[in-house]
């Protein structure tokens, strides 16, 4: 649904995304665009990057765009084994086209293993490169799934805040 003529987007927009993928043996583990050493990887139609999927959906949600599953259908052979950076790039293209820049991103991973703390800096750096924003505006936290029964899955929650891009703000003054 395209906005009607005269619709003015808000100064700030918030977006939320969530995803989960199941661990499968014998495939590489990619989280936040970084390959991590682990005995199992995350299954999925694409590369299974649960964190990039959650951030992609948060960006799309903030501008009320169609979600990741609608834009990149798991039944579409084009996205088989796809690098999830492609999905993130399309979400960022739409965010910019809507006149926004990212203020900050916060995220939480929920998984038993591997421990994320020693990789978090690298993940933040990679996401900052993919989105063209400072790593200081990207938070990547992780928790273990106490009492949730999701030991064989990785879950990611992400929230983003968008602010009107400086060029757009100037034009509208
Ligand atoms: Mg996914």
Backbone and ligand atoms as CSV (ligand in chain L), in Angstrom:
chain,resi,resn,atom,element,x,y,z
A,1,UNK,N,N,0.857,-1.195,0.000
A,1,UNK,CA,C,0.000,0.000,0.000
A,1,UNK,C,C,0.893,1.246,0.000
A,2,UNK,N,N,0.864,2.002,-1.085
A,2,UNK,CA,C,1.692,3.213,-1.175
A,2,UNK,C,C,0.967,4.363,-0.487
A,3,UNK,N,N,1.721,5.209,0.230
A,3,UNK,CA,C,1.057,6.347,0.885
A,3,UNK,C,C,0.401,7.271,-0.141
A,4,UNK,N,N,-0.763,7.820,0.207
A,4,UNK,CA,C,-1.465,8.774,-0.664
A,4,UNK,C,C,-0.677,10.069,-0.757
A,5,UNK,N,N,-0.896,10.815,-1.840
A,5,UNK,CA,C,-0.258,12.121,-1.997
A,5,UNK,C,C,-0.619,12.988,-0.793
A,6,UNK,N,N,0.352,13.707,-0.280
A,6,UNK,CA,C,0.088,14.588,0.860
A,6,UNK,C,C,0.343,13.930,2.199
A,7,UNK,N,N,0.477,12.609,2.203
A,7,UNK,CA,C,0.791,11.934,3.472
A,7,UNK,C,C,2.213,12.284,3.869
A,8,UNK,N,N,2.376,12.714,5.091
A,8,UNK,CA,C,3.703,13.061,5.580
A,8,UNK,C,C,4.090,12.086,6.677
A,9,UNK,N,N,5.201,11.435,6.474
A,9,UNK,CA,C,5.630,10.455,7.470
A,9,UNK,C,C,6.053,11.179,8.752
A,10,UNK,N,N,5.959,10.503,9.907
A,10,UNK,CA,C,6.344,11.146,11.169
A,10,UNK,C,C,7.861,11.415,11.243
A,11,UNK,N,N,8.253,12.322,12.115
A,11,UNK,CA,C,9.683,12.638,12.333
A,11,UNK,C,C,10.460,11.388,12.720
A,12,UNK,N,N,9.845,10.604,13.586
A,12,UNK,CA,C,10.463,9.381,14.101
A,12,UNK,C,C,9.553,8.203,13.787
A,13,UNK,N,N,10.170,7.066,13.539
A,13,UNK,CA,C,9.372,5.851,13.315
A,13,UNK,C,C,10.090,4.686,13.986
A,14,UNK,N,N,9.325,3.846,14.657
A,14,UNK,CA,C,9.909,2.709,15.365
A,14,UNK,C,C,9.515,1.427,14.640
A,15,UNK,N,N,10.400,0.447,14.672
A,15,UNK,CA,C,10.096,-0.826,14.013
A,15,UNK,C,C,10.572,-1.984,14.861
A,16,UNK,N,N,9.850,-3.086,14.773
A,16,UNK,CA,C,10.166,-4.267,15.581
A,16,UNK,C,C,10.181,-5.508,14.686
A,17,UNK,N,N,11.149,-6.373,14.894
A,17,UNK,CA,C,11.214,-7.618,14.131
A,17,UNK,C,C,11.605,-8.788,15.015
A,18,UNK,N,N,11.133,-9.926,14.641
A,18,UNK,CA,C,11.363,-11.155,15.405
A,18,UNK,C,C,11.580,-12.299,14.430
A,19,UNK,N,N,12.476,-13.232,14.777
A,19,UNK,CA,C,12.644,-14.398,13.921
A,19,UNK,C,C,13.196,-15.562,14.736
A,20,UNK,N,N,13.011,-16.757,14.230
A,20,UNK,CA,C,13.629,-17.937,14.841
A,20,UNK,C,C,14.010,-18.917,13.745
A,21,UNK,N,N,15.096,-19.640,13.971
A,21,UNK,CA,C,15.516,-20.710,13.071
A,21,UNK,C,C,16.024,-21.873,13.907
A,22,UNK,N,N,15.881,-23.075,13.339
A,22,UNK,CA,C,16.285,-24.297,14.048
A,22,UNK,C,C,17.730,-24.653,13.687
A,23,UNK,N,N,18.474,-25.115,14.703
A,23,UNK,CA,C,19.841,-25.586,14.454
A,23,UNK,C,C,19.815,-26.921,13.719
A,24,UNK,N,N,20.708,-27.007,12.717
A,24,UNK,CA,C,20.863,-28.265,11.956
A,24,UNK,C,C,22.354,-28.560,11.846
A,25,UNK,N,N,22.729,-29.839,12.000
A,25,UNK,CA,C,24.153,-30.178,11.897
A,25,UNK,C,C,24.665,-30.037,10.462
A,26,UNK,N,N,25.954,-29.775,10.353
A,26,UNK,CA,C,26.605,-29.831,9.046
A,26,UNK,C,C,26.433,-28.626,8.151
A,27,UNK,N,N,25.889,-27.519,8.676
A,27,UNK,CA,C,25.804,-26.295,7.867
A,27,UNK,C,C,26.464,-25.139,8.630
A,28,UNK,N,N,26.981,-24.156,7.894
A,28,UNK,CA,C,27.657,-23.048,8.579
A,28,UNK,C,C,26.680,-22.201,9.390
A,29,UNK,N,N,27.159,-21.645,10.492
A,29,UNK,CA,C,26.333,-20.777,11.330
A,29,UNK,C,C,26.623,-19.321,10.990
A,30,UNK,N,N,25.583,-18.611,10.531
A,30,UNK,CA,C,25.740,-17.177,10.260
A,30,UNK,C,C,24.791,-16.389,11.138
A,31,UNK,N,N,25.358,-15.460,11.881
A,31,UNK,CA,C,24.542,-14.591,12.732
A,31,UNK,C,C,25.027,-13.157,12.544
A,32,UNK,N,N,24.128,-12.292,12.138
A,32,UNK,CA,C,24.485,-10.882,11.940
A,32,UNK,C,C,25.503,-10.699,10.820
A,33,UNK,N,N,25.448,-11.574,9.809
A,33,UNK,CA,C,26.341,-11.440,8.664
A,33,UNK,C,C,27.735,-11.987,8.911
A,34,UNK,N,N,27.936,-12.620,10.078
A,34,UNK,CA,C,29.259,-13.147,10.440
A,34,UNK,C,C,29.162,-14.670,10.583
A,35,UNK,N,N,30.114,-15.374,10.008
A,35,UNK,CA,C,30.142,-16.829,10.188
A,35,UNK,C,C,30.840,-17.152,11.499
A,36,UNK,N,N,30.139,-17.880,12.368
A,36,UNK,CA,C,30.664,-18.204,13.695
A,36,UNK,C,C,31.062,-19.673,13.758
A,37,UNK,N,N,32.158,-19.984,14.472
A,37,UNK,CA,C,32.561,-21.379,14.601
A,37,UNK,C,C,31.594,-22.131,15.522
A,38,UNK,N,N,30.952,-23.169,14.991
A,38,UNK,CA,C,30.007,-23.955,15.787
A,38,UNK,C,C,29.736,-25.264,15.044
A,39,UNK,N,N,29.328,-26.292,15.770
A,39,UNK,CA,C,29.100,-27.600,15.141
A,39,UNK,C,C,27.803,-27.636,14.327
A,40,UNK,N,N,26.904,-26.689,14.588
A,40,UNK,CA,C,25.634,-26.663,13.866
A,40,UNK,C,C,25.402,-25.270,13.286
A,41,UNK,N,N,24.573,-25.217,12.266
A,41,UNK,CA,C,24.167,-23.928,11.699
A,41,UNK,C,C,22.664,-23.786,11.788
A,42,UNK,N,N,22.144,-22.693,11.260
A,42,UNK,CA,C,20.699,-22.466,11.307
A,42,UNK,C,C,20.083,-22.803,9.952
A,43,UNK,N,N,19.103,-23.704,10.001
A,43,UNK,CA,C,18.418,-24.100,8.773
A,43,UNK,C,C,17.487,-23.004,8.297
A,44,UNK,N,N,17.111,-23.092,7.045
A,44,UNK,CA,C,16.195,-22.093,6.484
A,44,UNK,C,C,16.340,-22.095,4.983
A,45,UNK,N,N,15.427,-21.399,4.315
A,45,UNK,CA,C,15.481,-21.345,2.849
A,45,UNK,C,C,16.696,-20.524,2.402
A,46,UNK,N,N,16.967,-19.446,3.112
A,46,UNK,CA,C,18.139,-18.613,2.830
A,46,UNK,C,C,19.306,-19.145,3.664
A,47,UNK,N,N,20.241,-18.258,4.037
A,47,UNK,CA,C,21.359,-18.700,4.874
A,47,UNK,C,C,20.978,-18.822,6.354
A,48,UNK,N,N,19.702,-18.557,6.687
A,48,UNK,CA,C,19.201,-18.759,8.047
A,48,UNK,C,C,19.695,-17.741,9.072
A,49,UNK,N,N,20.125,-16.579,8.592
A,49,UNK,CA,C,20.689,-15.570,9.511
A,49,UNK,C,C,19.570,-14.873,10.297
A,50,UNK,N,N,19.305,-15.454,11.453
A,50,UNK,CA,C,18.148,-15.061,12.261
A,50,UNK,C,C,18.200,-13.576,12.669
A,51,UNK,N,N,19.405,-13.077,12.942
A,51,UNK,CA,C,19.526,-11.685,13.397
A,51,UNK,C,C,19.298,-10.706,12.232
A,52,UNK,N,N,19.884,-10.989,11.084
A,52,UNK,CA,C,19.646,-10.098,9.933
A,52,UNK,C,C,18.169,-10.125,9.529
A,53,UNK,N,N,17.524,-11.279,9.678
A,53,UNK,CA,C,16.091,-11.348,9.342
A,53,UNK,C,C,15.268,-10.479,10.295
A,54,UNK,N,N,15.590,-10.531,11.586
A,54,UNK,CA,C,14.838,-9.726,12.561
A,54,UNK,C,C,15.058,-8.230,12.306
A,55,UNK,N,N,16.300,-7.844,12.007
A,55,UNK,CA,C,16.578,-6.419,11.736
A,55,UNK,C,C,15.904,-5.984,10.435
A,56,UNK,N,N,15.934,-6.849,9.437
A,56,UNK,CA,C,15.258,-6.544,8.165
A,56,UNK,C,C,13.774,-6.291,8.410
A,57,UNK,N,N,13.137,-7.153,9.188
A,57,UNK,CA,C,11.709,-6.976,9.462
A,57,UNK,C,C,11.438,-5.736,10.304
A,58,UNK,N,N,12.359,-5.397,11.194
A,58,UNK,CA,C,12.186,-4.183,11.999
A,58,UNK,C,C,12.239,-2.941,11.102
A,59,UNK,N,N,13.185,-2.926,10.169
A,59,UNK,CA,C,13.302,-1.789,9.240
A,59,UNK,C,C,12.055,-1.678,8.367
A,60,UNK,N,N,11.612,-2.816,7.843
A,60,UNK,CA,C,10.416,-2.815,6.981
A,60,UNK,C,C,9.183,-2.414,7.785
A,61,UNK,N,N,9.102,-2.889,9.027
A,61,UNK,CA,C,7.957,-2.570,9.875
A,61,UNK,C,C,7.872,-1.082,10.198
A,62,UNK,N,N,9.031,-0.459,10.368
A,62,UNK,CA,C,9.055,0.963,10.733
A,62,UNK,C,C,8.440,1.842,9.644
A,63,UNK,N,N,8.500,1.386,8.389
A,63,UNK,CA,C,7.911,2.179,7.292
A,63,UNK,C,C,6.646,1.492,6.752
A,64,UNK,N,N,6.118,0.538,7.524
A,64,UNK,CA,C,4.888,-0.182,7.146
A,64,UNK,C,C,4.990,-0.780,5.748
A,65,UNK,N,N,6.174,-1.290,5.430
A,65,UNK,CA,C,6.393,-1.972,4.147
A,65,UNK,C,C,6.023,-3.448,4.311
A,66,UNK,N,N,5.855,-4.172,3.206
A,66,UNK,CA,C,5.607,-5.616,3.328
A,66,UNK,C,C,6.759,-6.301,4.070
A,67,UNK,N,N,6.464,-7.371,4.793
A,67,UNK,CA,C,7.504,-8.005,5.623
A,67,UNK,C,C,8.438,-8.895,4.799
A,68,UNK,N,N,9.459,-9.410,5.466
A,68,UNK,CA,C,10.519,-10.161,4.775
A,68,UNK,C,C,9.967,-11.389,4.047
A,69,UNK,N,N,9.005,-12.072,4.656
A,69,UNK,CA,C,8.434,-13.268,4.037
A,69,UNK,C,C,7.619,-12.953,2.795
A,70,UNK,N,N,7.065,-11.732,2.750
A,70,UNK,CA,C,6.286,-11.306,1.580
A,70,UNK,C,C,7.216,-10.866,0.454
A,71,UNK,N,N,8.272,-10.127,0.799
A,71,UNK,CA,C,9.202,-9.636,-0.222
A,71,UNK,C,C,10.100,-10.750,-0.754
A,72,UNK,N,N,10.484,-11.660,0.142
A,72,UNK,CA,C,11.436,-12.715,-0.231
A,72,UNK,C,C,10.841,-14.061,0.171
A,73,UNK,N,N,9.857,-14.503,-0.577
A,73,UNK,CA,C,9.093,-15.695,-0.209
A,73,UNK,C,C,9.981,-16.945,-0.115
A,74,UNK,N,N,9.826,-17.720,0.985
A,74,UNK,CA,C,10.592,-18.963,1.128
A,74,UNK,C,C,10.268,-19.973,0.020
A,75,UNK,N,N,9.158,-19.767,-0.708
A,75,UNK,CA,C,8.828,-20.703,-1.795
A,75,UNK,C,C,9.445,-20.260,-3.124
A,76,UNK,N,N,10.155,-19.118,-3.101
A,76,UNK,CA,C,10.781,-18.595,-4.323
A,76,UNK,C,C,12.213,-19.136,-4.424
A,77,UNK,N,N,12.485,-19.870,-5.503
A,77,UNK,CA,C,13.793,-20.525,-5.682
A,77,UNK,C,C,14.942,-19.519,-5.729
A,78,UNK,N,N,14.625,-18.260,-6.068
A,78,UNK,CA,C,15.670,-17.226,-6.137
A,78,UNK,C,C,16.387,-17.027,-4.805
A,79,UNK,N,N,15.669,-17.275,-3.713
A,79,UNK,CA,C,16.227,-16.975,-2.379
A,79,UNK,C,C,16.791,-18.215,-1.703
A,80,UNK,N,N,16.870,-19.321,-2.433
A,80,UNK,CA,C,17.433,-20.557,-1.856
A,80,UNK,C,C,18.914,-20.325,-1.556
A,81,UNK,N,N,19.279,-20.479,-0.282
A,81,UNK,CA,C,20.669,-20.291,0.123
A,81,UNK,C,C,21.150,-18.852,0.027
A,82,UNK,N,N,20.203,-17.906,-0.120
A,82,UNK,CA,C,20.576,-16.502,-0.331
A,82,UNK,C,C,21.325,-15.923,0.872
A,83,UNK,N,N,22.247,-15.008,0.576
A,83,UNK,CA,C,22.916,-14.225,1.609
A,83,UNK,C,C,21.886,-13.223,2.147
A,84,UNK,N,N,21.599,-13.296,3.440
A,84,UNK,CA,C,20.564,-12.425,4.017
A,84,UNK,C,C,20.929,-10.953,3.954
A,85,UNK,N,N,22.197,-10.648,3.663
A,85,UNK,CA,C,22.595,-9.249,3.463
A,85,UNK,C,C,21.798,-8.624,2.324
A,86,UNK,N,N,21.368,-9.442,1.371
A,86,UNK,CA,C,20.547,-8.961,0.246
A,86,UNK,C,C,19.202,-8.451,0.756
A,87,UNK,N,N,18.591,-9.171,1.704
A,87,UNK,CA,C,17.294,-8.765,2.266
A,87,UNK,C,C,17.455,-7.458,3.057
A,88,UNK,N,N,18.538,-7.420,3.837
A,88,UNK,CA,C,18.797,-6.229,4.652
A,88,UNK,C,C,19.011,-5.004,3.755
A,89,UNK,N,N,19.742,-5.204,2.653
A,89,UNK,CA,C,20.018,-4.096,1.736
A,89,UNK,C,C,18.721,-3.560,1.118
A,90,UNK,N,N,17.797,-4.456,0.783
A,90,UNK,CA,C,16.526,-4.005,0.197
A,90,UNK,C,C,15.701,-3.241,1.239
A,91,UNK,N,N,15.716,-3.713,2.490
A,91,UNK,CA,C,14.990,-2.998,3.544
A,91,UNK,C,C,15.588,-1.601,3.732
A,92,UNK,N,N,16.922,-1.508,3.721
A,92,UNK,CA,C,17.589,-0.212,3.908
A,92,UNK,C,C,17.298,0.711,2.722
A,93,UNK,N,N,17.243,0.158,1.515
A,93,UNK,CA,C,16.911,0.958,0.328
A,93,UNK,C,C,15.516,1.578,0.502
A,94,UNK,N,N,14.590,0.783,1.011
A,94,UNK,CA,C,13.225,1.282,1.204
A,94,UNK,C,C,13.162,2.329,2.315
A,95,UNK,N,N,13.963,2.123,3.373
A,95,UNK,CA,C,14.009,3.097,4.474
A,95,UNK,C,C,14.485,4.457,3.946
A,96,UNK,N,N,15.544,4.424,3.138
A,96,UNK,CA,C,16.078,5.672,2.564
A,96,UNK,C,C,15.071,6.296,1.607
A,97,UNK,N,N,14.422,5.461,0.794
A,97,UNK,CA,C,13.427,5.970,-0.164
A,97,UNK,C,C,12.253,6.627,0.568
A,98,UNK,N,N,11.962,6.155,1.774
A,98,UNK,CA,C,10.877,6.741,2.576
A,98,UNK,C,C,11.328,8.026,3.274
A,99,UNK,N,N,12.620,8.370,3.125
A,99,UNK,CA,C,13.119,9.634,3.674
A,99,UNK,C,C,13.722,9.524,5.066
A,100,UNK,N,N,14.097,8.301,5.455
A,100,UNK,CA,C,14.602,8.107,6.813
A,100,UNK,C,C,16.068,7.689,6.851
A,101,UNK,N,N,16.675,7.949,8.015
A,101,UNK,CA,C,17.978,7.383,8.373
A,101,UNK,C,C,17.772,6.609,9.678
A,102,UNK,N,N,18.675,5.698,9.962
A,102,UNK,CA,C,18.563,4.925,11.210
A,102,UNK,C,C,19.155,5.726,12.371
A,103,UNK,N,N,18.401,5.870,13.445
A,103,UNK,CA,C,18.932,6.490,14.667
A,103,UNK,C,C,19.717,5.451,15.464
A,104,UNK,N,N,19.100,4.316,15.745
A,104,UNK,CA,C,19.805,3.232,16.432
A,104,UNK,C,C,19.052,1.922,16.295
A,105,UNK,N,N,19.753,0.838,16.588
A,105,UNK,CA,C,19.185,-0.517,16.544
A,105,UNK,C,C,19.537,-1.213,17.849
A,106,UNK,N,N,18.560,-1.854,18.462
A,106,UNK,CA,C,18.841,-2.710,19.618
A,106,UNK,C,C,18.353,-4.116,19.281
A,107,UNK,N,N,19.091,-5.114,19.720
A,107,UNK,CA,C,18.684,-6.489,19.424
A,107,UNK,C,C,19.047,-7.419,20.568
A,108,UNK,N,N,18.302,-8.505,20.659
A,108,UNK,CA,C,18.606,-9.569,21.620
A,108,UNK,C,C,18.498,-10.915,20.926
A,109,UNK,N,N,19.547,-11.710,21.069
A,109,UNK,CA,C,19.517,-13.092,20.594
A,109,UNK,C,C,19.196,-13.989,21.777
A,110,UNK,N,N,18.427,-15.044,21.539
A,110,UNK,CA,C,18.146,-16.019,22.583
A,110,UNK,C,C,18.576,-17.383,22.047
A,111,UNK,N,N,19.663,-17.876,22.578
A,111,UNK,CA,C,20.180,-19.175,22.130
A,111,UNK,C,C,21.093,-19.758,23.195
A,112,UNK,N,N,21.120,-21.097,23.231
A,112,UNK,CA,C,21.924,-21.776,24.247
A,112,UNK,C,C,23.406,-21.689,23.896
A,113,UNK,N,N,23.704,-21.983,22.625
A,113,UNK,CA,C,25.083,-21.970,22.147
A,113,UNK,C,C,25.119,-21.501,20.703
A,114,UNK,N,N,26.197,-20.963,20.224
A,114,UNK,CA,C,27.413,-20.617,20.947
A,114,UNK,C,C,27.228,-19.328,21.756
A,115,UNK,N,N,28.144,-19.092,22.671
A,115,UNK,CA,C,28.120,-17.837,23.432
A,115,UNK,C,C,28.442,-16.692,22.476
A,116,UNK,N,N,27.650,-15.651,22.539
A,116,UNK,CA,C,27.763,-14.562,21.564
A,116,UNK,C,C,28.717,-13.457,22.032
A,117,UNK,N,N,28.924,-13.349,23.349
A,117,UNK,CA,C,29.639,-12.171,23.871
A,117,UNK,C,C,30.984,-11.913,23.191
A,118,UNK,N,N,31.734,-12.995,22.900
A,118,UNK,CA,C,33.058,-12.779,22.307
A,118,UNK,C,C,32.968,-12.440,20.809
A,119,UNK,N,N,31.788,-12.580,20.216
A,119,UNK,CA,C,31.615,-12.273,18.788
A,119,UNK,C,C,30.818,-10.988,18.550
A,120,UNK,N,N,30.256,-10.445,19.629
A,120,UNK,CA,C,29.297,-9.337,19.466
A,120,UNK,C,C,29.919,-8.128,18.768
A,121,UNK,N,N,31.177,-7.824,19.097
A,121,UNK,CA,C,31.817,-6.646,18.486
A,121,UNK,C,C,31.941,-6.830,16.972
A,122,UNK,N,N,32.305,-8.044,16.555
A,122,UNK,CA,C,32.458,-8.329,15.129
A,122,UNK,C,C,31.090,-8.258,14.419
A,123,UNK,N,N,30.073,-8.761,15.086
A,123,UNK,CA,C,28.720,-8.732,14.507
A,123,UNK,C,C,28.251,-7.282,14.352
A,124,UNK,N,N,28.473,-6.484,15.399
A,124,UNK,CA,C,28.057,-5.069,15.335
A,124,UNK,C,C,28.790,-4.358,14.191
A,125,UNK,N,N,30.081,-4.667,14.048
A,125,UNK,CA,C,30.878,-4.058,12.984
A,125,UNK,C,C,30.340,-4.447,11.607
A,126,UNK,N,N,29.998,-5.717,11.445
A,126,UNK,CA,C,29.494,-6.198,10.150
A,126,UNK,C,C,28.149,-5.545,9.813
A,127,UNK,N,N,27.251,-5.472,10.800
A,127,UNK,CA,C,25.943,-4.855,10.551
A,127,UNK,C,C,26.134,-3.373,10.219
A,128,UNK,N,N,27.094,-2.732,10.894
A,128,UNK,CA,C,27.336,-1.305,10.619
A,128,UNK,C,C,27.819,-1.111,9.180
A,129,UNK,N,N,28.638,-2.041,8.689
A,129,UNK,CA,C,29.105,-1.965,7.298
A,129,UNK,C,C,27.944,-2.185,6.328
A,130,UNK,N,N,27.109,-3.171,6.635
A,130,UNK,CA,C,25.993,-3.487,5.734
A,130,UNK,C,C,24.998,-2.330,5.643
A,131,UNK,N,N,24.824,-1.605,6.749
A,131,UNK,CA,C,23.807,-0.546,6.781
A,131,UNK,C,C,24.400,0.852,6.586
A,132,UNK,N,N,25.716,0.958,6.641
A,132,UNK,CA,C,26.338,2.270,6.488
A,132,UNK,C,C,26.081,3.193,7.659
A,133,UNK,N,N,26.040,2.623,8.869
A,133,UNK,CA,C,25.855,3.436,10.086
A,133,UNK,C,C,26.948,3.053,11.090
A,134,UNK,N,N,27.082,3.872,12.135
A,134,UNK,CA,C,28.114,3.609,13.139
A,134,UNK,C,C,27.783,2.369,13.974
A,135,UNK,N,N,28.797,1.572,14.270
A,135,UNK,CA,C,28.608,0.406,15.140
A,135,UNK,C,C,28.185,0.826,16.547
A,136,UNK,N,N,28.475,2.105,16.916
A,136,UNK,CA,C,28.087,2.589,18.248
A,136,UNK,C,C,26.573,2.749,18.373
A,137,UNK,N,N,25.862,2.716,17.246
A,137,UNK,CA,C,24.400,2.842,17.295
A,137,UNK,C,C,23.713,1.477,17.168
A,138,UNK,N,N,24.520,0.410,17.229
A,138,UNK,CA,C,23.978,-0.946,17.077
A,138,UNK,C,C,24.284,-1.755,18.330
A,139,UNK,N,N,23.259,-2.283,18.955
A,139,UNK,CA,C,23.444,-3.120,20.140
A,139,UNK,C,C,23.090,-4.568,19.804
A,140,UNK,N,N,23.966,-5.496,20.183
A,140,UNK,CA,C,23.701,-6.931,20.005
A,140,UNK,C,C,23.916,-7.612,21.353
A,141,UNK,N,N,22.834,-8.053,21.964
A,141,UNK,CA,C,22.899,-8.734,23.257
A,141,UNK,C,C,22.478,-10.190,23.065
A,142,UNK,N,N,22.793,-11.027,24.046
A,142,UNK,CA,C,22.359,-12.423,23.944
A,142,UNK,C,C,22.007,-12.970,25.310
A,143,UNK,N,N,21.022,-13.847,25.320
A,143,UNK,CA,C,20.578,-14.520,26.546
A,143,UNK,C,C,20.413,-16.001,26.238
A,144,UNK,N,N,20.430,-16.828,27.285
A,144,UNK,CA,C,20.134,-18.248,27.082
A,144,UNK,C,C,18.644,-18.479,27.343
A,145,UNK,N,N,18.070,-19.499,26.698
A,145,UNK,CA,C,16.612,-19.715,26.785
A,145,UNK,C,C,16.191,-20.472,28.037
A,146,UNK,N,N,16.260,-19.814,29.189
A,146,UNK,CA,C,15.900,-20.484,30.460
A,146,UNK,C,C,14.431,-20.882,30.470
A,147,UNK,N,N,14.194,-22.178,30.593
A,147,UNK,CA,C,12.816,-22.658,30.762
A,147,UNK,C,C,11.926,-22.502,29.560
A,148,UNK,N,N,12.496,-22.202,28.406
A,148,UNK,CA,C,11.665,-21.984,27.220
A,148,UNK,C,C,11.552,-23.227,26.346
A,149,UNK,N,N,12.458,-24.188,26.535
A,149,UNK,CA,C,12.415,-25.393,25.703
A,149,UNK,C,C,12.811,-25.150,24.261
A,150,UNK,N,N,13.597,-24.096,24.027
A,150,UNK,CA,C,13.990,-23.766,22.641
A,150,UNK,C,C,15.495,-23.957,22.457
A,151,UNK,N,N,16.044,-24.984,23.129
A,151,UNK,CA,C,17.503,-25.184,23.113
A,151,UNK,C,C,18.059,-25.449,21.722
A,152,UNK,N,N,17.222,-25.957,20.806
A,152,UNK,CA,C,17.737,-26.258,19.468
A,152,UNK,C,C,17.371,-25.171,18.452
A,153,UNK,N,N,17.063,-23.982,18.971
A,153,UNK,CA,C,16.709,-22.884,18.070
A,153,UNK,C,C,17.484,-21.636,18.451
A,154,UNK,N,N,17.610,-20.754,17.488
A,154,UNK,CA,C,18.112,-19.409,17.767
A,154,UNK,C,C,16.974,-18.441,17.467
A,155,UNK,N,N,16.758,-17.534,18.399
A,155,UNK,CA,C,15.679,-16.544,18.296
A,155,UNK,C,C,16.329,-15.171,18.300
A,156,UNK,N,N,15.785,-14.248,17.522
A,156,UNK,CA,C,16.298,-12.873,17.535
A,156,UNK,C,C,15.142,-11.886,17.601
A,157,UNK,N,N,15.279,-10.899,18.467
A,157,UNK,CA,C,14.358,-9.760,18.521
A,157,UNK,C,C,15.163,-8.517,18.143
A,158,UNK,N,N,14.573,-7.638,17.361
A,158,UNK,CA,C,15.272,-6.400,17.000
A,158,UNK,C,C,14.290,-5.244,16.995
A,159,UNK,N,N,14.794,-4.100,17.425
A,159,UNK,CA,C,13.974,-2.893,17.390
A,159,UNK,C,C,14.828,-1.776,16.792
A,160,UNK,N,N,14.229,-0.988,15.920
A,160,UNK,CA,C,14.976,0.106,15.293
A,160,UNK,C,C,14.205,1.417,15.474
A,161,UNK,N,N,14.966,2.490,15.551
A,161,UNK,CA,C,14.358,3.817,15.534
A,161,UNK,C,C,14.865,4.539,14.288
A,162,UNK,N,N,13.918,5.041,13.504
A,162,UNK,CA,C,14.267,5.818,12.313
A,162,UNK,C,C,13.986,7.291,12.587
A,163,UNK,N,N,14.827,8.147,12.030
A,163,UNK,CA,C,14.583,9.595,12.115
A,163,UNK,C,C,14.589,10.136,10.698
A,164,UNK,N,N,13.850,11.205,10.491
A,164,UNK,CA,C,13.802,11.759,9.143
A,164,UNK,C,C,15.217,12.160,8.721
A,165,UNK,N,N,15.619,11.765,7.516
A,165,UNK,CA,C,16.973,12.054,7.033
A,165,UNK,C,C,17.191,13.562,6.958
A,166,UNK,N,N,18.412,14.025,7.212
A,166,UNK,CA,C,18.700,15.460,7.272
A,166,UNK,C,C,18.289,16.158,5.980
A,167,UNK,N,N,18.539,15.536,4.827
A,167,UNK,CA,C,18.198,16.163,3.536
A,167,UNK,C,C,16.692,16.375,3.419
A,168,UNK,N,N,15.905,15.405,3.910
A,168,UNK,CA,C,14.453,15.504,3.839
A,168,UNK,C,C,13.966,16.585,4.802
A,169,UNK,N,N,14.532,16.591,6.016
A,169,UNK,CA,C,14.134,17.568,7.023
A,169,UNK,C,C,14.370,18.991,6.506
A,170,UNK,N,N,15.492,19.204,5.816
A,170,UNK,CA,C,15.800,20.540,5.253
A,170,UNK,C,C,14.767,20.943,4.208
A,171,UNK,N,N,14.413,20.005,3.329
A,171,UNK,CA,C,13.473,20.280,2.240
A,171,UNK,C,C,12.095,20.672,2.800
A,172,UNK,N,N,11.749,20.112,3.952
A,172,UNK,CA,C,10.407,20.337,4.476
A,172,UNK,C,C,10.322,21.553,5.388
A,173,UNK,N,N,11.438,22.243,5.610
A,173,UNK,CA,C,11.421,23.437,6.476
A,173,UNK,C,C,10.794,24.605,5.744
L,1,MG,MG,MG,14.122,-16.109,9.062
